[in-house]
């Protein structure tokens, strides 16, 4: 019971592991490219939780700064990935990643 | 740390995060997934506050909820025929995916819980980190900070170039 009520580092690591596994599942099983992108965001957030948890229990600022840069990179990644998805939609008229299989029009 | 209110609020936000993330992944309707992702991001921001990273929590709300989620919703609306209720997202590889999910989860949790205890530092991160983030950004992390700004500029130009409207209806890189 003491394990459950005293919030320690393992609680955060558990949440992050669950989010990571769910994101991996979305990336692997979904056909819609946008849902795959949502899975990638879940994975990045799981990594961020780990960074911040270790940073808190380590007492340093490295994890905090890393998670800040992860958020910046996630924003850039989402913008470029959506631009690519919109281009795919213009050319193939679908965002189903398993039907996008040619490099020439 | 054993304050029962603290524990209850932590579990509340943990449950919101995990359940809405599961809904994002398992829901067949993309719009439901996108709106469920909103609750996931807010729950994660609340967890960041528990980890005494208040600035990261605010950044999470501003960038993820205000930026990325709006972008994702725009993508959902743009690439689906909303009027024809064709918003279903098919799945493939469900069994290998589920095996991978359970395998990853079991492996990570086994590693976390059988590690012979983490060794926390004497000085945990306490209070607000805003001032310390300012000092770190301008001293040790000034090079990554500048590189992030260049990367954002490149991503901005690239995304605008890739997704721009083409009046001739051809490929995106035909002449203006």
Interface residues (C-beta under 8 A of the other chain):
Chain A: X5 X6 X7 X9 X10 X11 X12 X13 X14 X15 X17 X18 X19 X20 X21 X22 X23 X24 X25 X26 X28 X29 X30 X31 X32 X34 X35 X37 X38 X39 X41 X42 X45 X48 X49 X52 X53 X55 X56 X57 X58 X59 X60 X61 X64 X65 X67 X68 X69 X71 X72 X73 X74 X75 X76 X77 X78 X79 X80 X82 X83 X84 X85 X86 X87 X89 X90 X91 X95 X96 X98 X105
Chain B: X1 X2 X4 X6 X7 X10 X14 X17 X18 X21 X22 X24 X25 X30 X33 X34 X37 X40 X41 X44 X47 X48 X50 X51 X52 X53 X55 X56 X59 X60 X63 X64 X67 X68 X71 X72 X74 X75 X76 X78 X79 X80 X89 X90 X91 X92 X93 X94 X96 X97 X98 X100 X101 X102 X104 X105 X108 X109 X112 X113 X118 X120 X121 X122 X123 X124 X125 X129 X132 X133 X136 X137 X140 X141 X144 X148 X151 X152 X155 X156 X158 X159 X160 X162 X163 X171 X172
